[in-house]
Amino acid sequence: MPTTTFTIASLTHDDAAAEVMFELQDLPCITVADVDMAKQEAWAQHTNMISPEEIAAALEEAGHPCSGWTVQD
């Protein structure tokens, strides 16, 4: 199951972290997720039924665009 880490510049305060977590937890096929405001990153462990591009698109739609991501299998 891949884990994808997203770089999100808007992760600067608690409200943004809560919004990102809500969006990640609301998506199908994500089993675990968390945010790190100090690094301005969020990560999600997900099945192959959802792509990092789909996750990034959902985050952008929620107002938290990603400047990039890395995937670890």
C-alpha positions, 0 to 999 in steps of 0.5 A, a space after each residue: 500500500 503506497 504512502 504519499 507525502 504532499 507538500 502544502 504551503 497553506 499548512 501554516 495554522 491549525 484550521 488549515 491542518 484540520 481542513 486538510 485532515 478532513 479532506 484526506 479522511 473524507 476520500 475513499 481508499 485512504 487508510 491513514 493520514 496525518 499532517 506536519 505543519 512544521 514541514 508543511 506536509 501531509 501524508 496519506 497511506 492509500 490503496 492503488 484505487 486512488 492516485 496521488 493526482 486524485 488526492 492532490 486534486 481534492 486538496 486543491 479543490 478544498 483550497 490547499 493546493 500541493 506544490 508536489 508529492 512523493 510516493 513510497 511503496 
